[in-house]
Amino acid sequence: MKSGIKTLAIWLIIIIISVAVLSGLLNNSDRKMNYSELIRAINQGEISEIEISSDKETLYVTEKTGDVASRVKEVTIPSLDTFMEEISENIASRTNCCYTR
């Protein structure tokens, strides 16, 4: 009887850990964006605002998701200079997109 309780307890612990890890991964991926996705989104006009963090390695990007709601995602960039060079043409040609520091 004791080994049955131990087995059940081990399975419950495994299930709880699995659920915690999966929920953490799902929540984290919803709040992050990779660099290539960011460049694509900028080029397609899907970004309404970009905030550069003080470390100049992280951006906080607000996506356009309709008239009312917007979503903020975190993006790690290779360097601020590289990022600015890649989007310089886009900044000059778009007036509906705001870039702030």
MARTI-206238 format. One record per residue: x, y, z of N, C-alpha, C, O in turn. Coordinates in pm, whole numbers. Layout:
MARTI-206238
<atom n_c1="X" n_c2="Y" n_c3="Z" ca_c1="X" ca_c2="Y" ca_c3="Z" c_c1="X" c_c2="Y" c_c3="Z" o_c1="X" o_c2="Y" o_c3="Z"/>
...
end
This chain:
MARTI-206238
<atom n_c1="80" n_c2="-120" n_c3="0" ca_c1="0" ca_c2="0" ca_c3="0" c_c1="85" c_c2="127" c_c3="0" o_c1="50" o_c2="225" o_c3="-66"/>
<atom n_c1="196" n_c2="125" n_c3="73" ca_c1="281" ca_c2="242" ca_c3="81" c_c1="347" c_c2="273" c_c3="-53" o_c1="364" o_c2="390" o_c3="-88"/>
<atom n_c1="384" n_c2="169" n_c3="-128" ca_c1="447" ca_c2="193" ca_c3="-258" c_c1="346" c_c2="253" c_c3="-356" o_c1="385" o_c2="330" o_c3="-444"/>
<atom n_c1="221" n_c2="219" n_c3="-344" ca_c1="117" ca_c2="276" ca_c3="-429" c_c1="99" c_c2="425" c_c3="-402" o_c1="81" o_c2="503" o_c3="-496"/>
<atom n_c1="105" n_c2="465" n_c3="-278" ca_c1="94" ca_c2="607" ca_c3="-242" c_c1="216" c_c2="684" c_c3="-291" o_c1="204" o_c2="796" o_c3="-340"/>
<atom n_c1="335" n_c2="623" n_c3="-277" ca_c1="457" ca_c2="687" ca_c3="-325" c_c1="451" c_c2="706" c_c3="-476" o_c1="489" o_c2="812" o_c3="-527"/>
<atom n_c1="403" n_c2="604" n_c3="-548" ca_c1="392" ca_c2="613" ca_c3="-694" c_c1="294" c_c2="723" c_c3="-733" o_c1="323" o_c2="802" o_c3="-823"/>
<atom n_c1="181" n_c2="729" n_c3="-667" ca_c1="82" ca_c2="832" ca_c3="-694" c_c1="139" c_c2="971" c_c3="-666" o_c1="117" o_c2="1064" o_c3="-744"/>
<atom n_c1="211" n_c2="985" n_c3="-557" ca_c1="272" ca_c2="1114" ca_c3="-522" c_c1="374" c_c2="1156" c_c3="-627" o_c1="379" o_c2="1273" o_c3="-665"/>
<atom n_c1="456" n_c2="1063" n_c3="-673" ca_c1="555" ca_c2="1094" ca_c3="-776" c_c1="487" c_c2="1139" c_c3="-904" o_c1="530" o_c2="1237" o_c3="-966"/>
<atom n_c1="381" n_c2="1069" n_c3="-945" ca_c1="309" ca_c2="1109" ca_c3="-1066" c_c1="244" c_c2="1246" c_c3="-1051" o_c1="243" o_c2="1324" o_c3="-1146"/>
<atom n_c1="189" n_c2="1275" n_c3="-935" ca_c1="131" ca_c2="1407" ca_c3="-912" c_c1="237" c_c2="1517" c_c3="-920" o_c1="212" o_c2="1624" o_c3="-977"/>
<atom n_c1="353" n_c2="1492" n_c3="-865" ca_c1="462" ca_c2="1590" ca_c3="-872" c_c1="506" c_c2="1611" c_c3="-1017" o_c1="528" o_c2="1724" o_c3="-1059"/>
<atom n_c1="518" n_c2="1503" n_c3="-1093" ca_c1="557" ca_c2="1513" ca_c3="-1235" c_c1="453" c_c2="1593" c_c3="-1313" o_c1="490" o_c2="1677" o_c3="-1395"/>
<atom n_c1="327" n_c2="1569" n_c3="-1288" ca_c1="220" ca_c2="1641" ca_c3="-1358" c_c1="222" c_c2="1789" c_c3="-1322" o_c1="210" o_c2="1874" o_c3="-1410"/>
<atom n_c1="238" n_c2="1821" n_c3="-1195" ca_c1="240" ca_c2="1961" ca_c3="-1150" c_c1="359" c_c2="2035" c_c3="-1212" o_c1="345" o_c2="2148" o_c3="-1258"/>
<atom n_c1="476" n_c2="1972" n_c3="-1213" ca_c1="594" ca_c2="2035" ca_c3="-1273" c_c1="573" c_c2="2055" c_c3="-1423" o_c1="608" o_c2="2160" o_c3="-1477"/>
<atom n_c1="518" n_c2="1956" n_c3="-1491" ca_c1="493" ca_c2="1967" ca_c3="-1636" c_c1="398" c_c2="2080" c_c3="-1668" o_c1="422" o_c2="2157" o_c3="-1762"/>
<atom n_c1="292" n_c2="2092" n_c3="-1593" ca_c1="195" ca_c2="2200" ca_c3="-1615" c_c1="260" c_c2="2336" c_c3="-1591" o_c1="237" o_c2="2430" o_c3="-1667"/>
<atom n_c1="340" n_c2="2347" n_c3="-1487" ca_c1="407" ca_c2="2474" ca_c3="-1457" c_c1="504" c_c2="2513" c_c3="-1568" o_c1="508" o_c2="2630" o_c3="-1608"/>
<atom n_c1="580" n_c2="2419" n_c3="-1617" ca_c1="676" ca_c2="2447" ca_c3="-1724" c_c1="604" c_c2="2487" c_c3="-1852" o_c1="642" o_c2="2585" o_c3="-1916"/>
<atom n_c1="501" n_c2="2413" n_c3="-1889" ca_c1="426" ca_c2="2444" ca_c3="-2011" c_c1="358" c_c2="2580" c_c3="-2003" o_c1="360" o_c2="2655" o_c3="-2100"/>
<atom n_c1="299" n_c2="2612" n_c3="-1891" ca_c1="233" ca_c2="2742" ca_c3="-1880" c_c1="334" c_c2="2855" c_c3="-1882" o_c1="307" o_c2="2962" o_c3="-1937"/>
<atom n_c1="451" n_c2="2834" n_c3="-1824" ca_c1="556" ca_c2="2934" ca_c3="-1829" c_c1="606" c_c2="2957" c_c3="-1971" o_c1="629" o_c2="3071" o_c3="-2011"/>
<atom n_c1="622" n_c2="2851" n_c3="-2047" ca_c1="666" ca_c2="2864" ca_c3="-2186" c_c1="561" c_c2="2934" c_c3="-2271" o_c1="596" o_c2="3018" o_c3="-2354"/>
<atom n_c1="436" n_c2="2901" n_c3="-2252" ca_c1="330" ca_c2="2963" ca_c3="-2332" c_c1="316" c_c2="3111" c_c3="-2299" o_c1="300" o_c2="3192" o_c3="-2390"/>
<atom n_c1="322" n_c2="3148" n_c3="-2173" ca_c1="312" ca_c2="3288" ca_c3="-2134" c_c1="432" c_c2="3368" c_c3="-2182" o_c1="417" o_c2="3482" o_c3="-2226"/>
<atom n_c1="550" n_c2="3310" n_c3="-2174" ca_c1="671" ca_c2="3379" ca_c3="-2215" c_c1="673" c_c2="3404" c_c3="-2365" o_c1="714" o_c2="3512" o_c3="-2409"/>
<atom n_c1="631" n_c2="3308" n_c3="-2445" ca_c1="632" ca_c2="3325" ca_c3="-2590" c_c1="531" c_c2="3428" c_c3="-2635" o_c1="546" o_c2="3488" o_c3="-2741"/>
<atom n_c1="428" n_c2="3450" n_c3="-2556" ca_c1="327" ca_c2="3549" ca_c3="-2591" c_c1="378" c_c2="3691" c_c3="-2567" o_c1="325" o_c2="3786" o_c3="-2625"/>
<atom n_c1="479" n_c2="3707" n_c3="-2484" ca_c1="532" ca_c2="3838" ca_c3="-2450" c_c1="663" c_c2="3871" c_c3="-2521" o_c1="716" o_c2="3981" o_c3="-2504"/>
<atom n_c1="716" n_c2="3778" n_c3="-2598" ca_c1="844" ca_c2="3801" ca_c3="-2665" c_c1="827" c_c2="3791" c_c3="-2815" o_c1="736" o_c2="3725" o_c3="-2866"/>
<atom n_c1="918" n_c2="3857" n_c3="-2885" ca_c1="920" ca_c2="3854" ca_c3="-3030" c_c1="1068" c_c2="3844" c_c3="-3069" o_c1="1153" o_c2="3906" o_c3="-3005"/>
<atom n_c1="1098" n_c2="3767" n_c3="-3174" ca_c1="1238" ca_c2="3763" ca_c3="-3215" c_c1="1267" c_c2="3876" c_c3="-3313" o_c1="1176" o_c2="3940" o_c3="-3365"/>
<atom n_c1="1395" n_c2="3899" n_c3="-3337" ca_c1="1440" ca_c2="4014" ca_c3="-3415" c_c1="1386" c_c2="4011" c_c3="-3558" o_c1="1341" o_c2="4114" o_c3="-3609"/>
<atom n_c1="1390" n_c2="3897" n_c3="-3623" ca_c1="1342" ca_c2="3889" ca_c3="-3761" c_c1="1191" c_c2="3913" c_c3="-3770" o_c1="1143" o_c2="3973" o_c3="-3867"/>
<atom n_c1="1115" n_c2="3868" n_c3="-3669" ca_c1="971" ca_c2="3898" ca_c3="-3665" c_c1="948" c_c2="4048" c_c3="-3650" o_c1="855" o_c2="4103" o_c3="-3710"/>
<atom n_c1="1031" n_c2="4114" n_c3="-3571" ca_c1="1019" ca_c2="4258" ca_c3="-3552" c_c1="1042" c_c2="4333" c_c3="-3683" o_c1="963" o_c2="4421" o_c3="-3718"/>
<atom n_c1="1148" n_c2="4300" n_c3="-3754" ca_c1="1178" ca_c2="4367" ca_c3="-3880" c_c1="1064" c_c2="4346" c_c3="-3980" o_c1="1024" o_c2="4439" o_c3="-4050"/>
<atom n_c1="1011" n_c2="4224" n_c3="-3987" ca_c1="898" ca_c2="4195" ca_c3="-4076" c_c1="777" c_c2="4277" c_c3="-4036" o_c1="710" o_c2="4335" o_c3="-4122"/>
<atom n_c1="748" n_c2="4284" n_c3="-3906" ca_c1="632" ca_c2="4358" ca_c3="-3858" c_c1="645" c_c2="4507" c_c3="-3886" o_c1="547" o_c2="4573" o_c3="-3921"/>
<atom n_c1="766" n_c2="4561" n_c3="-3871" ca_c1="790" ca_c2="4703" ca_c3="-3902" c_c1="766" c_c2="4728" c_c3="-4050" o_c1="698" o_c2="4824" o_c3="-4086"/>
<atom n_c1="822" n_c2="4643" n_c3="-4135" ca_c1="807" ca_c2="4660" ca_c3="-4279" c_c1="661" c_c2="4649" c_c3="-4325" o_c1="623" o_c2="4709" o_c3="-4425"/>
<atom n_c1="582" n_c2="4572" n_c3="-4252" ca_c1="440" ca_c2="4556" ca_c3="-4287" c_c1="350" c_c2="4656" c_c3="-4215" o_c1="228" o_c2="4651" o_c3="-4231"/>
<atom n_c1="408" n_c2="4746" n_c3="-4137" ca_c1="329" ca_c2="4848" ca_c3="-4069" c_c1="247" c_c2="4797" c_c3="-3954" o_c1="143" o_c2="4855" o_c3="-3922"/>
<atom n_c1="290" n_c2="4690" n_c3="-3889" ca_c1="215" ca_c2="4629" ca_c3="-3780" c_c1="256" c_c2="4681" c_c3="-3642" o_c1="202" o_c2="4637" o_c3="-3541"/>
<atom n_c1="351" n_c2="4774" n_c3="-3638" ca_c1="404" ca_c2="4826" ca_c3="-3511" c_c1="361" c_c2="4970" c_c3="-3494" o_c1="374" o_c2="5051" o_c3="-3586"/>
<atom n_c1="309" n_c2="5003" n_c3="-3377" ca_c1="267" ca_c2="5141" ca_c3="-3353" c_c1="369" c_c2="5219" c_c3="-3272" o_c1="376" o_c2="5341" o_c3="-3284"/>
<atom n_c1="449" n_c2="5151" n_c3="-3189" ca_c1="546" ca_c2="5222" ca_c3="-3104" c_c1="660" c_c2="5128" c_c3="-3067" o_c1="639" o_c2="5008" o_c3="-3047"/>
<atom n_c1="780" n_c2="5184" n_c3="-3057" ca_c1="897" ca_c2="5109" ca_c3="-3011" c_c1="965" c_c2="5191" c_c3="-2903" o_c1="996" o_c2="5308" o_c3="-2922"/>
<atom n_c1="988" n_c2="5129" n_c3="-2788" ca_c1="1059" ca_c2="5194" ca_c3="-2678" c_c1="1192" c_c2="5121" c_c3="-2659" o_c1="1195" o_c2="4999" o_c3="-2648"/>
<atom n_c1="1300" n_c2="5196" n_c3="-2654" ca_c1="1433" ca_c2="5139" ca_c3="-2636" c_c1="1468" c_c2="5144" c_c3="-2488" o_c1="1456" o_c2="5249" o_c3="-2424"/>
<atom n_c1="1510" n_c2="5031" n_c3="-2433" ca_c1="1546" ca_c2="5027" ca_c3="-2291" c_c1="1678" c_c2="5098" c_c3="-2268" o_c1="1752" o_c2="5128" o_c3="-2362"/>
<atom n_c1="1707" n_c2="5126" n_c3="-2143" ca_c1="1830" ca_c2="5197" ca_c3="-2108" c_c1="1955" c_c2="5117" c_c3="-2140" o_c1="2062" o_c2="5176" o_c3="-2160"/>
<atom n_c1="1945" n_c2="4984" n_c3="-2145" ca_c1="2062" ca_c2="4903" ca_c3="-2178" c_c1="2089" c_c2="4898" c_c3="-2329" o_c1="2193" o_c2="4846" o_c3="-2371"/>
<atom n_c1="1997" n_c2="4952" n_c3="-2408" ca_c1="2007" ca_c2="4960" ca_c3="-2554" c_c1="2022" c_c2="4823" c_c3="-2619" o_c1="2075" o_c2="4812" o_c3="-2730"/>
<atom n_c1="1977" n_c2="4719" n_c3="-2552" ca_c1="1979" ca_c2="4583" ca_c3="-2606" c_c1="1838" c_c2="4524" c_c3="-2614" o_c1="1818" o_c2="4419" o_c3="-2674"/>
<atom n_c1="1743" n_c2="4592" n_c3="-2553" ca_c1="1607" ca_c2="4542" ca_c3="-2548" c_c1="1511" c_c2="4650" c_c3="-2597" o_c1="1524" o_c2="4768" o_c3="-2562"/>
<atom n_c1="1415" n_c2="4607" n_c3="-2678" ca_c1="1309" ca_c2="4697" ca_c3="-2725" c_c1="1177" c_c2="4648" c_c3="-2668" o_c1="1156" o_c2="4528" o_c3="-2648"/>
<atom n_c1="1088" n_c2="4743" n_c3="-2641" ca_c1="951" ca_c2="4709" ca_c3="-2603" c_c1="864" c_c2="4760" c_c3="-2716" o_c1="852" o_c2="4880" o_c3="-2739"/>
<atom n_c1="802" n_c2="4666" n_c3="-2785" ca_c1="732" ca_c2="4693" ca_c3="-2910" c_c1="582" c_c2="4683" c_c3="-2887" o_c1="533" o_c2="4585" o_c3="-2831"/>
<atom n_c1="509" n_c2="4786" n_c3="-2930" ca_c1="363" ca_c2="4783" ca_c3="-2923" c_c1="310" c_c2="4750" c_c3="-3061" o_c1="333" o_c2="4824" o_c3="-3157"/>
<atom n_c1="240" n_c2="4638" n_c3="-3069" ca_c1="183" ca_c2="4596" ca_c3="-3196" c_c1="46" c_c2="4659" c_c3="-3216" o_c1="-27" o_c2="4683" o_c3="-3119"/>
<atom n_c1="11" n_c2="4685" n_c3="-3341" ca_c1="-124" ca_c2="4727" ca_c3="-3374" c_c1="-208" c_c2="4600" c_c3="-3381" o_c1="-178" o_c2="4509" o_c3="-3458"/>
<atom n_c1="-312" n_c2="4595" n_c3="-3302" ca_c1="-398" ca_c2="4476" ca_c3="-3303" c_c1="-543" c_c2="4514" c_c3="-3325" o_c1="-633" o_c2="4441" o_c3="-3284"/>
<atom n_c1="-567" n_c2="4624" n_c3="-3387" ca_c1="-703" ca_c2="4670" ca_c3="-3409" c_c1="-717" c_c2="4813" c_c3="-3363" o_c1="-618" o_c2="4880" o_c3="-3334"/>
<atom n_c1="-841" n_c2="4861" n_c3="-3356" ca_c1="-865" ca_c2="4999" ca_c3="-3319" c_c1="-846" c_c2="5027" c_c3="-3171" o_c1="-806" o_c2="5137" o_c3="-3132"/>
<atom n_c1="-872" n_c2="4927" n_c3="-3087" ca_c1="-874" ca_c2="4952" ca_c3="-2943" c_c1="-753" c_c2="4894" c_c3="-2871" o_c1="-683" o_c2="4965" o_c3="-2799"/>
<atom n_c1="-727" n_c2="4767" n_c3="-2891" ca_c1="-626" ca_c2="4699" ca_c3="-2811" c_c1="-490" c_c2="4699" c_c3="-2880" o_c1="-480" o_c2="4704" o_c3="-3002"/>
<atom n_c1="-387" n_c2="4696" n_c3="-2799" ca_c1="-251" ca_c2="4680" ca_c3="-2851" c_c1="-176" c_c2="4587" c_c3="-2758" o_c1="-208" o_c2="4576" o_c3="-2640"/>
<atom n_c1="-75" n_c2="4520" n_c3="-2812" ca_c1="4" ca_c2="4427" ca_c3="-2733" c_c1="148" c_c2="4472" c_c3="-2730" o_c1="203" o_c2="4516" o_c3="-2831"/>
<atom n_c1="211" n_c2="4462" n_c3="-2613" ca_c1="352" ca_c2="4498" ca_c3="-2597" c_c1="434" c_c2="4370" c_c3="-2588" o_c1="402" o_c2="4280" o_c3="-2511"/>
<atom n_c1="540" n_c2="4364" n_c3="-2669" ca_c1="630" ca_c2="4250" ca_c3="-2667" c_c1="773" c_c2="4297" c_c3="-2648" o_c1="808" o_c2="4410" o_c3="-2683"/>
<atom n_c1="855" n_c2="4209" n_c3="-2593" ca_c1="995" ca_c2="4239" ca_c3="-2569" c_c1="1079" c_c2="4175" c_c3="-2679" o_c1="1056" o_c2="4060" o_c3="-2717"/>
<atom n_c1="1176" n_c2="4251" n_c3="-2730" ca_c1="1264" ca_c2="4203" ca_c3="-2836" c_c1="1408" c_c2="4234" c_c3="-2798" o_c1="1440" o_c2="4347" o_c3="-2760"/>
<atom n_c1="1495" n_c2="4135" n_c3="-2807" ca_c1="1638" ca_c2="4155" ca_c3="-2787" c_c1="1700" c_c2="4184" c_c3="-2923" o_c1="1679" o_c2="4108" o_c3="-3018"/>
<atom n_c1="1776" n_c2="4293" n_c3="-2932" ca_c1="1835" ca_c2="4332" ca_c3="-3060" c_c1="1987" c_c2="4309" c_c3="-3056" o_c1="2048" o_c2="4313" o_c3="-2950"/>
<atom n_c1="2048" n_c2="4284" n_c3="-3175" ca_c1="2193" ca_c2="4261" ca_c3="-3178" c_c1="2271" c_c2="4386" c_c3="-3134" o_c1="2364" o_c2="4376" o_c3="-3055"/>
<atom n_c1="2232" n_c2="4501" n_c3="-3184" ca_c1="2289" ca_c2="4628" ca_c3="-3141" c_c1="2196" c_c2="4738" c_c3="-3187" o_c1="2122" o_c2="4722" o_c3="-3285"/>
<atom n_c1="2198" n_c2="4849" n_c3="-3117" ca_c1="2111" ca_c2="4961" ca_c3="-3152" c_c1="2148" c_c2="5017" c_c3="-3289" o_c1="2060" o_c2="5053" o_c3="-3367"/>
<atom n_c1="2278" n_c2="5026" n_c3="-3319" ca_c1="2322" ca_c2="5077" ca_c3="-3449" c_c1="2271" c_c2="4991" c_c3="-3564" o_c1="2223" o_c2="5043" o_c3="-3664"/>
<atom n_c1="2283" n_c2="4859" n_c3="-3549" ca_c1="2236" ca_c2="4767" ca_c3="-3652" c_c1="2086" c_c2="4783" c_c3="-3673" o_c1="2038" o_c2="4789" o_c3="-3786"/>
<atom n_c1="2013" n_c2="4790" n_c3="-3564" ca_c1="1868" ca_c2="4805" ca_c3="-3572" c_c1="1831" c_c2="4935" c_c3="-3643" o_c1="1745" o_c2="4935" o_c3="-3731"/>
<atom n_c1="1894" n_c2="5044" n_c3="-3604" ca_c1="1861" ca_c2="5173" ca_c3="-3664" c_c1="1896" c_c2="5176" c_c3="-3813" o_c1="1822" o_c2="5235" o_c3="-3892"/>
<atom n_c1="2005" n_c2="5113" n_c3="-3853" ca_c1="2039" ca_c2="5106" ca_c3="-3995" c_c1="1934" c_c2="5028" c_c3="-4072" o_c1="1896" o_c2="5067" o_c3="-4183"/>
<atom n_c1="1887" n_c2="4917" n_c3="-4015" ca_c1="1790" ca_c2="4833" ca_c3="-4084" c_c1="1656" c_c2="4903" c_c3="-4104" o_c1="1589" o_c2="4881" o_c3="-4205"/>
<atom n_c1="1618" n_c2="4986" n_c3="-4011" ca_c1="1485" ca_c2="5047" ca_c3="-4022" c_c1="1488" c_c2="5194" c_c3="-4064" o_c1="1383" o_c2="5258" o_c3="-4068"/>
<atom n_c1="1605" n_c2="5247" n_c3="-4094" ca_c1="1615" ca_c2="5390" ca_c3="-4126" c_c1="1526" c_c2="5431" c_c3="-4242" o_c1="1462" o_c2="5537" o_c3="-4237"/>
<atom n_c1="1520" n_c2="5351" n_c3="-4346" ca_c1="1433" ca_c2="5384" ca_c3="-4459" c_c1="1287" c_c2="5381" c_c3="-4417" o_c1="1207" o_c2="5464" o_c3="-4458"/>
<atom n_c1="1253" n_c2="5285" n_c3="-4334" ca_c1="1116" ca_c2="5271" ca_c3="-4289" c_c1="1073" c_c2="5389" c_c3="-4204" o_c1="961" o_c2="5437" o_c3="-4216"/>
<atom n_c1="1163" n_c2="5438" n_c3="-4118" ca_c1="1132" ca_c2="5553" ca_c3="-4033" c_c1="1104" c_c2="5676" c_c3="-4119" o_c1="1010" o_c2="5751" o_c3="-4092"/>
<atom n_c1="1185" n_c2="5695" n_c3="-4222" ca_c1="1169" ca_c2="5812" ca_c3="-4308" c_c1="1040" c_c2="5806" c_c3="-4389" o_c1="980" o_c2="5910" o_c3="-4417"/>
<atom n_c1="997" n_c2="5688" n_c3="-4427" ca_c1="880" ca_c2="5677" ca_c3="-4515" c_c1="747" c_c2="5665" c_c3="-4441" o_c1="642" o_c2="5683" o_c3="-4502"/>
<atom n_c1="749" n_c2="5635" n_c3="-4312" ca_c1="624" ca_c2="5615" ca_c3="-4238" c_c1="599" c_c2="5731" c_c3="-4142" o_c1="686" o_c2="5769" o_c3="-4064"/>
<atom n_c1="480" n_c2="5784" n_c3="-4150" ca_c1="442" ca_c2="5888" ca_c3="-4055" c_c1="346" c_c2="5834" c_c3="-3951" o_c1="320" o_c2="5901" o_c3="-3851"/>
<atom n_c1="290" n_c2="5714" n_c3="-3973" ca_c1="193" ca_c2="5657" ca_c3="-3879" c_c1="257" c_c2="5570" c_c3="-3774" o_c1="187" o_c2="5506" o_c3="-3696"/>
<atom n_c1="389" n_c2="5566" n_c3="-3770" ca_c1="456" ca_c2="5481" ca_c3="-3674" c_c1="547" c_c2="5564" c_c3="-3585" o_c1="625" o_c2="5645" o_c3="-3636"/>
<atom n_c1="538" n_c2="5547" n_c3="-3457" ca_c1="613" ca_c2="5630" ca_c3="-3363" c_c1="729" c_c2="5552" c_c3="-3305" o_c1="713" o_c2="5437" o_c3="-3265"/>
<atom n_c1="845" n_c2="5612" n_c3="-3302" ca_c1="965" ca_c2="5552" ca_c3="-3244" c_c1="1015" c_c2="5645" c_c3="-3136" o_c1="1043" o_c2="5762" o_c3="-3162"/>
<atom n_c1="1026" n_c2="5595" n_c3="-3015" ca_c1="1072" ca_c2="5678" ca_c3="-2904" c_c1="1189" c_c2="5614" c_c3="-2834" o_c1="1214" o_c2="5495" o_c3="-2848"/>
<atom n_c1="1259" n_c2="5693" n_c3="-2760" ca_c1="1370" ca_c2="5641" ca_c3="-2679" c_c1="1330" c_c2="5636" c_c3="-2534" o_c1="1409" o_c2="5595" o_c3="-2450"/>
end
